[in-house]
Amino acid sequence: MITVAHGREWTSKALDAWAEAHRITLEFIRPGNPMDNAGIASCNGRVREEW
């Protein structure tokens, strides 16, 4: 399972097809609740800074 937000990059048919082909469930955070994904967003920001 991968938890994602509702951005364009996460709601594409291509991503849906990829996830289904790899038996991965996409779980969307609750609309209007960006803090649901705060830990991952923080981690992603740090990875971007270091790379």
mmCIF file of the N, C-alpha and C atoms, coordinates in Angstrom:
data_MODEL
# 
_entry.id   MODEL 
# 
loop_
_atom_site.group_PDB 
_atom_site.id 
_atom_site.type_symbol 
_atom_site.label_atom_id 
_atom_site.label_alt_id 
_atom_site.label_comp_id 
_atom_site.label_asym_id 
_atom_site.label_entity_id 
_atom_site.label_seq_id 
_atom_site.pdbx_PDB_ins_code 
_atom_site.Cartn_x 
_atom_site.Cartn_y 
_atom_site.Cartn_z 
_atom_site.occupancy 
_atom_site.B_iso_or_equiv 
_atom_site.pdbx_formal_charge 
_atom_site.auth_seq_id 
_atom_site.auth_comp_id 
_atom_site.auth_asym_id 
_atom_site.auth_atom_id 
_atom_site.pdbx_PDB_model_num 
ATOM 1   N N  . MET A 1 1  ? 0.839  -1.172 0.000   1.00 0.00 ? 1  MET A N  1 
ATOM 2   C CA . MET A 1 1  ? 0.000  0.000  0.000   1.00 0.00 ? 1  MET A CA 1 
ATOM 3   C C  . MET A 1 1  ? 0.888  1.239  0.000   1.00 0.00 ? 1  MET A C  1 
ATOM 4   N N  . ILE A 1 2  ? 0.500  2.217  -0.790  1.00 0.00 ? 2  ILE A N  1 
ATOM 5   C CA . ILE A 1 2  ? 1.181  3.499  -0.849  1.00 0.00 ? 2  ILE A CA 1 
ATOM 6   C C  . ILE A 1 2  ? 0.149  4.576  -0.547  1.00 0.00 ? 2  ILE A C  1 
ATOM 7   N N  . THR A 1 3  ? 0.469  5.447  0.408   1.00 0.00 ? 3  THR A N  1 
ATOM 8   C CA . THR A 1 3  ? -0.421 6.551  0.759   1.00 0.00 ? 3  THR A CA 1 
ATOM 9   C C  . THR A 1 3  ? -0.010 7.772  -0.041  1.00 0.00 ? 3  THR A C  1 
ATOM 10  N N  . VAL A 1 4  ? -0.977 8.376  -0.723  1.00 0.00 ? 4  VAL A N  1 
ATOM 11  C CA . VAL A 1 4  ? -0.699 9.514  -1.592  1.00 0.00 ? 4  VAL A CA 1 
ATOM 12  C C  . VAL A 1 4  ? -1.721 10.618 -1.374  1.00 0.00 ? 4  VAL A C  1 
ATOM 13  N N  . ALA A 1 5  ? -1.389 11.823 -1.856  1.00 0.00 ? 5  ALA A N  1 
ATOM 14  C CA . ALA A 1 5  ? -2.306 12.958 -1.810  1.00 0.00 ? 5  ALA A CA 1 
ATOM 15  C C  . ALA A 1 5  ? -3.171 12.935 -3.069  1.00 0.00 ? 5  ALA A C  1 
ATOM 16  N N  . HIS A 1 6  ? -3.906 13.995 -3.296  1.00 0.00 ? 6  HIS A N  1 
ATOM 17  C CA . HIS A 1 6  ? -4.815 14.051 -4.437  1.00 0.00 ? 6  HIS A CA 1 
ATOM 18  C C  . HIS A 1 6  ? -4.268 14.865 -5.601  1.00 0.00 ? 6  HIS A C  1 
ATOM 19  N N  . GLY A 1 7  ? -2.949 15.066 -5.672  1.00 0.00 ? 7  GLY A N  1 
ATOM 20  C CA . GLY A 1 7  ? -2.343 15.836 -6.761  1.00 0.00 ? 7  GLY A CA 1 
ATOM 21  C C  . GLY A 1 7  ? -2.441 15.117 -8.098  1.00 0.00 ? 7  GLY A C  1 
ATOM 22  N N  . ARG A 1 8  ? -2.228 15.873 -9.158  1.00 0.00 ? 8  ARG A N  1 
ATOM 23  C CA . ARG A 1 8  ? -2.335 15.311 -10.513 1.00 0.00 ? 8  ARG A CA 1 
ATOM 24  C C  . ARG A 1 8  ? -1.430 14.108 -10.718 1.00 0.00 ? 8  ARG A C  1 
ATOM 25  N N  . GLU A 1 9  ? -0.231 14.176 -10.136 1.00 0.00 ? 9  GLU A N  1 
ATOM 26  C CA . GLU A 1 9  ? 0.720  13.083 -10.348 1.00 0.00 ? 9  GLU A CA 1 
ATOM 27  C C  . GLU A 1 9  ? 0.281  11.778 -9.698  1.00 0.00 ? 9  GLU A C  1 
ATOM 28  N N  . TRP A 1 10 ? -0.648 11.852 -8.767  1.00 0.00 ? 10 TRP A N  1 
ATOM 29  C CA . TRP A 1 10 ? -1.095 10.653 -8.050  1.00 0.00 ? 10 TRP A CA 1 
ATOM 30  C C  . TRP A 1 10 ? -2.463 10.156 -8.500  1.00 0.00 ? 10 TRP A C  1 
ATOM 31  N N  . THR A 1 11 ? -3.113 10.865 -9.389  1.00 0.00 ? 11 THR A N  1 
ATOM 32  C CA . THR A 1 11 ? -4.460 10.476 -9.811  1.00 0.00 ? 11 THR A CA 1 
ATOM 33  C C  . THR A 1 11 ? -4.521 10.126 -11.295 1.00 0.00 ? 11 THR A C  1 
ATOM 34  N N  . SER A 1 12 ? -3.401 9.736  -11.868 1.00 0.00 ? 12 SER A N  1 
ATOM 35  C CA . SER A 1 12 ? -3.365 9.431  -13.300 1.00 0.00 ? 12 SER A CA 1 
ATOM 36  C C  . SER A 1 12 ? -3.762 7.978  -13.567 1.00 0.00 ? 12 SER A C  1 
ATOM 37  N N  . LYS A 1 13 ? -4.268 7.744  -14.755 1.00 0.00 ? 13 LYS A N  1 
ATOM 38  C CA . LYS A 1 13 ? -4.615 6.381  -15.172 1.00 0.00 ? 13 LYS A CA 1 
ATOM 39  C C  . LYS A 1 13 ? -3.359 5.520  -15.274 1.00 0.00 ? 13 LYS A C  1 
ATOM 40  N N  . ALA A 1 14 ? -2.238 6.147  -15.650 1.00 0.00 ? 14 ALA A N  1 
ATOM 41  C CA . ALA A 1 14 ? -0.975 5.402  -15.778 1.00 0.00 ? 14 ALA A CA 1 
ATOM 42  C C  . ALA A 1 14 ? -0.531 4.867  -14.421 1.00 0.00 ? 14 ALA A C  1 
ATOM 43  N N  . LEU A 1 15 ? -0.644 5.687  -13.377 1.00 0.00 ? 15 LEU A N  1 
ATOM 44  C CA . LEU A 1 15 ? -0.267 5.227  -12.042 1.00 0.00 ? 15 LEU A CA 1 
ATOM 45  C C  . LEU A 1 15 ? -1.227 4.140  -11.562 1.00 0.00 ? 15 LEU A C  1 
ATOM 46  N N  . ASP A 1 16 ? -2.504 4.309  -11.828 1.00 0.00 ? 16 ASP A N  1 
ATOM 47  C CA . ASP A 1 16 ? -3.484 3.268  -11.466 1.00 0.00 ? 16 ASP A CA 1 
ATOM 48  C C  . ASP A 1 16 ? -3.132 1.938  -12.125 1.00 0.00 ? 16 ASP A C  1 
ATOM 49  N N  . ALA A 1 17 ? -2.789 1.984  -13.396 1.00 0.00 ? 17 ALA A N  1 
ATOM 50  C CA . ALA A 1 17 ? -2.446 0.758  -14.125 1.00 0.00 ? 17 ALA A CA 1 
ATOM 51  C C  . ALA A 1 17 ? -1.169 0.134  -13.561 1.00 0.00 ? 17 ALA A C  1 
ATOM 52  N N  . TRP A 1 18 ? -0.164 0.957  -13.265 1.00 0.00 ? 18 TRP A N  1 
ATOM 53  C CA . TRP A 1 18 ? 1.093  0.454  -12.694 1.00 0.00 ? 18 TRP A CA 1 
ATOM 54  C C  . TRP A 1 18 ? 0.842  -0.201 -11.341 1.00 0.00 ? 18 TRP A C  1 
ATOM 55  N N  . ALA A 1 19 ? 0.077  0.473  -10.491 1.00 0.00 ? 19 ALA A N  1 
ATOM 56  C CA . ALA A 1 19 ? -0.198 -0.072 -9.158  1.00 0.00 ? 19 ALA A CA 1 
ATOM 57  C C  . ALA A 1 19 ? -0.950 -1.397 -9.261  1.00 0.00 ? 19 ALA A C  1 
ATOM 58  N N  . GLU A 1 20 ? -1.921 -1.454 -10.132 1.00 0.00 ? 20 GLU A N  1 
ATOM 59  C CA . GLU A 1 20 ? -2.682 -2.692 -10.301 1.00 0.00 ? 20 GLU A CA 1 
ATOM 60  C C  . GLU A 1 20 ? -1.786 -3.812 -10.823 1.00 0.00 ? 20 GLU A C  1 
ATOM 61  N N  . ALA A 1 21 ? -0.924 -3.508 -11.774 1.00 0.00 ? 21 ALA A N  1 
ATOM 62  C CA . ALA A 1 21 ? -0.028 -4.524 -12.339 1.00 0.00 ? 21 ALA A CA 1 
ATOM 63  C C  . ALA A 1 21 ? 0.941  -5.079 -11.298 1.00 0.00 ? 21 ALA A C  1 
ATOM 64  N N  . HIS A 1 22 ? 1.268  -4.261 -10.299 1.00 0.00 ? 22 HIS A N  1 
ATOM 65  C CA . HIS A 1 22 ? 2.209  -4.681 -9.265  1.00 0.00 ? 22 HIS A CA 1 
ATOM 66  C C  . HIS A 1 22 ? 1.515  -5.035 -7.941  1.00 0.00 ? 22 HIS A C  1 
ATOM 67  N N  . ARG A 1 23 ? 0.192  -5.150 -7.997  1.00 0.00 ? 23 ARG A N  1 
ATOM 68  C CA . ARG A 1 23 ? -0.615 -5.510 -6.820  1.00 0.00 ? 23 ARG A CA 1 
ATOM 69  C C  . ARG A 1 23 ? -0.381 -4.558 -5.650  1.00 0.00 ? 23 ARG A C  1 
ATOM 70  N N  . ILE A 1 24 ? -0.334 -3.275 -5.969  1.00 0.00 ? 24 ILE A N  1 
ATOM 71  C CA . ILE A 1 24 ? -0.138 -2.240 -4.960  1.00 0.00 ? 24 ILE A CA 1 
ATOM 72  C C  . ILE A 1 24 ? -1.435 -1.443 -4.833  1.00 0.00 ? 24 ILE A C  1 
ATOM 73  N N  . THR A 1 25 ? -1.855 -1.234 -3.604  1.00 0.00 ? 25 THR A N  1 
ATOM 74  C CA . THR A 1 25 ? -3.048 -0.446 -3.337  1.00 0.00 ? 25 THR A CA 1 
ATOM 75  C C  . THR A 1 25 ? -2.640 1.001  -3.099  1.00 0.00 ? 25 THR A C  1 
ATOM 76  N N  . LEU A 1 26 ? -3.309 1.927  -3.776  1.00 0.00 ? 26 LEU A N  1 
ATOM 77  C CA . LEU A 1 26 ? -3.088 3.347  -3.536  1.00 0.00 ? 26 LEU A CA 1 
ATOM 78  C C  . LEU A 1 26 ? -4.141 3.824  -2.551  1.00 0.00 ? 26 LEU A C  1 
ATOM 79  N N  . GLU A 1 27 ? -3.701 4.382  -1.448  1.00 0.00 ? 27 GLU A N  1 
ATOM 80  C CA . GLU A 1 27 ? -4.621 4.919  -0.435  1.00 0.00 ? 27 GLU A CA 1 
ATOM 81  C C  . GLU A 1 27 ? -4.461 6.428  -0.426  1.00 0.00 ? 27 GLU A C  1 
ATOM 82  N N  . PHE A 1 28 ? -5.550 7.134  -0.640  1.00 0.00 ? 28 PHE A N  1 
ATOM 83  C CA . PHE A 1 28 ? -5.512 8.591  -0.688  1.00 0.00 ? 28 PHE A CA 1 
ATOM 84  C C  . PHE A 1 28 ? -5.786 9.181  0.685   1.00 0.00 ? 28 PHE A C  1 
ATOM 85  N N  . ILE A 1 29 ? -5.029 10.254 1.029   1.00 0.00 ? 29 ILE A N  1 
ATOM 86  C CA . ILE A 1 29 ? -5.293 10.938 2.290   1.00 0.00 ? 29 ILE A CA 1 
ATOM 87  C C  . ILE A 1 29 ? -6.654 11.604 2.201   1.00 0.00 ? 29 ILE A C  1 
ATOM 88  N N  . ARG A 1 30 ? -7.194 11.974 3.344   1.00 0.00 ? 30 ARG A N  1 
ATOM 89  C CA . ARG A 1 30 ? -8.501 12.624 3.362   1.00 0.00 ? 30 ARG A CA 1 
ATOM 90  C C  . ARG A 1 30 ? -8.390 14.011 2.726   1.00 0.00 ? 30 ARG A C  1 
ATOM 91  N N  . PRO A 1 31 ? -9.310 14.362 1.840   1.00 0.00 ? 31 PRO A N  1 
ATOM 92  C CA . PRO A 1 31 ? -9.275 15.690 1.218   1.00 0.00 ? 31 PRO A CA 1 
ATOM 93  C C  . PRO A 1 31 ? -9.305 16.779 2.295   1.00 0.00 ? 31 PRO A C  1 
ATOM 94  N N  . GLY A 1 32 ? -8.447 17.774 2.133   1.00 0.00 ? 32 GLY A N  1 
ATOM 95  C CA . GLY A 1 32 ? -8.413 18.879 3.082   1.00 0.00 ? 32 GLY A CA 1 
ATOM 96  C C  . GLY A 1 32 ? -7.650 18.588 4.359   1.00 0.00 ? 32 GLY A C  1 
ATOM 97  N N  . ASN A 1 33 ? -6.933 17.469 4.412   1.00 0.00 ? 33 ASN A N  1 
ATOM 98  C CA . ASN A 1 33 ? -6.172 17.089 5.607   1.00 0.00 ? 33 ASN A CA 1 
ATOM 99  C C  . ASN A 1 33 ? -4.720 16.775 5.247   1.00 0.00 ? 33 ASN A C  1 
ATOM 100 N N  . PRO A 1 34 ? -3.952 17.795 4.842   1.00 0.00 ? 34 PRO A N  1 
ATOM 101 C CA . PRO A 1 34 ? -2.575 17.545 4.429   1.00 0.00 ? 34 PRO A CA 1 
ATOM 102 C C  . PRO A 1 34 ? -1.707 16.989 5.553   1.00 0.00 ? 34 PRO A C  1 
ATOM 103 N N  . MET A 1 35 ? -2.104 17.173 6.795   1.00 0.00 ? 35 MET A N  1 
ATOM 104 C CA . MET A 1 35 ? -1.310 16.655 7.911   1.00 0.00 ? 35 MET A CA 1 
ATOM 105 C C  . MET A 1 35 ? -1.353 15.125 7.967   1.00 0.00 ? 35 MET A C  1 
ATOM 106 N N  . ASP A 1 36 ? -2.291 14.506 7.271   1.00 0.00 ? 36 ASP A N  1 
ATOM 107 C CA . ASP A 1 36 ? -2.339 13.046 7.216   1.00 0.00 ? 36 ASP A CA 1 
ATOM 108 C C  . ASP A 1 36 ? -1.068 12.474 6.596   1.00 0.00 ? 36 ASP A C  1 
ATOM 109 N N  . ASN A 1 37 ? -0.398 13.269 5.782   1.00 0.00 ? 37 ASN A N  1 
ATOM 110 C CA . ASN A 1 37 ? 0.776  12.813 5.056   1.00 0.00 ? 37 ASN A CA 1 
ATOM 111 C C  . ASN A 1 37 ? 2.028  13.614 5.454   1.00 0.00 ? 37 ASN A C  1 
ATOM 112 N N  . ALA A 1 38 ? 1.979  14.278 6.605   1.00 0.00 ? 38 ALA A N  1 
ATOM 113 C CA . ALA A 1 38 ? 3.057  15.188 7.010   1.00 0.00 ? 38 ALA A CA 1 
ATOM 114 C C  . ALA A 1 38 ? 4.395  14.476 7.177   1.00 0.00 ? 38 ALA A C  1 
ATOM 115 N N  . GLY A 1 39 ? 4.410  13.302 7.748   1.00 0.00 ? 39 GLY A N  1 
ATOM 116 C CA . GLY A 1 39 ? 5.666  12.584 7.959   1.00 0.00 ? 39 GLY A CA 1 
ATOM 117 C C  . GLY A 1 39 ? 6.361  12.250 6.655   1.00 0.00 ? 39 GLY A C  1 
ATOM 118 N N  . ILE A 1 40 ? 5.608  11.799 5.689   1.00 0.00 ? 40 ILE A N  1 
ATOM 119 C CA . ILE A 1 40 ? 6.171  11.462 4.384   1.00 0.00 ? 40 ILE A CA 1 
ATOM 120 C C  . ILE A 1 40 ? 6.622  12.723 3.659   1.00 0.00 ? 40 ILE A C  1 
ATOM 121 N N  . ALA A 1 41 ? 5.839  13.791 3.732   1.00 0.00 ? 41 ALA A N  1 
ATOM 122 C CA . ALA A 1 41 ? 6.224  15.041 3.078   1.00 0.00 ? 41 ALA A CA 1 
ATOM 123 C C  . ALA A 1 41 ? 7.530  15.570 3.660   1.00 0.00 ? 41 ALA A C  1 
ATOM 124 N N  . SER A 1 42 ? 7.697  15.473 4.948   1.00 0.00 ? 42 SER A N  1 
ATOM 125 C CA . SER A 1 42 ? 8.930  15.913 5.599   1.00 0.00 ? 42 SER A CA 1 
ATOM 126 C C  . SER A 1 42 ? 10.120 15.071 5.133   1.00 0.00 ? 42 SER A C  1 
ATOM 127 N N  . CYS A 1 43 ? 9.941  13.780 5.089   1.00 0.00 ? 43 CYS A N  1 
ATOM 128 C CA . CYS A 1 43 ? 11.001 12.874 4.636   1.00 0.00 ? 43 CYS A CA 1 
ATOM 129 C C  . CYS A 1 43 ? 11.375 13.169 3.187   1.00 0.00 ? 43 CYS A C  1 
ATOM 130 N N  . ASN A 1 44 ? 10.392 13.344 2.333   1.00 0.00 ? 44 ASN A N  1 
ATOM 131 C CA . ASN A 1 44 ? 10.654 13.641 0.926   1.00 0.00 ? 44 ASN A CA 1 
ATOM 132 C C  . ASN A 1 44 ? 11.425 14.948 0.777   1.00 0.00 ? 44 ASN A C  1 
ATOM 133 N N  . GLY A 1 45 ? 11.090 15.958 1.577   1.00 0.00 ? 45 GLY A N  1 
ATOM 134 C CA . GLY A 1 45 ? 11.790 17.229 1.528   1.00 0.00 ? 45 GLY A CA 1 
ATOM 135 C C  . GLY A 1 45 ? 13.250 17.085 1.908   1.00 0.00 ? 45 GLY A C  1 
ATOM 136 N N  . ARG A 1 46 ? 13.521 16.295 2.920   1.00 0.00 ? 46 ARG A N  1 
ATOM 137 C CA . ARG A 1 46 ? 14.907 16.081 3.343   1.00 0.00 ? 46 ARG A CA 1 
ATOM 138 C C  . ARG A 1 46 ? 15.704 15.316 2.294   1.00 0.00 ? 46 ARG A C  1 
ATOM 139 N N  . VAL A 1 47 ? 15.072 14.327 1.671   1.00 0.00 ? 47 VAL A N  1 
ATOM 140 C CA . VAL A 1 47 ? 15.755 13.568 0.613   1.00 0.00 ? 47 VAL A CA 1 
ATOM 141 C C  . VAL A 1 47 ? 16.105 14.495 -0.543  1.00 0.00 ? 47 VAL A C  1 
ATOM 142 N N  . ARG A 1 48 ? 15.162 15.375 -0.940  1.00 0.00 ? 48 ARG A N  1 
ATOM 143 C CA . ARG A 1 48 ? 15.428 16.311 -2.034  1.00 0.00 ? 48 ARG A CA 1 
ATOM 144 C C  . ARG A 1 48 ? 16.594 17.254 -1.691  1.00 0.00 ? 48 ARG A C  1 
ATOM 145 N N  . GLU A 1 49 ? 16.635 17.729 -0.443  1.00 0.00 ? 49 GLU A N  1 
ATOM 146 C CA . GLU A 1 49 ? 17.713 18.633 -0.032  1.00 0.00 ? 49 GLU A CA 1 
ATOM 147 C C  . GLU A 1 49 ? 19.068 17.951 -0.113  1.00 0.00 ? 49 GLU A C  1 
ATOM 148 N N  . GLU A 1 50 ? 19.140 16.690 0.307   1.00 0.00 ? 50 GLU A N  1 
ATOM 149 C CA . GLU A 1 50 ? 20.407 15.992 0.345   1.00 0.00 ? 50 GLU A CA 1 
ATOM 150 C C  . GLU A 1 50 ? 20.870 15.526 -1.034  1.00 0.00 ? 50 GLU A C  1 
ATOM 151 N N  . TRP A 1 51 ? 19.949 15.296 -1.939  1.00 0.00 ? 51 TRP A N  1 
ATOM 152 C CA . TRP A 1 51 ? 20.326 14.860 -3.278  1.00 0.00 ? 51 TRP A CA 1 
ATOM 153 C C  . TRP A 1 51 ? 20.598 16.068 -4.124  1.00 0.00 ? 51 TRP A C  1 
# 
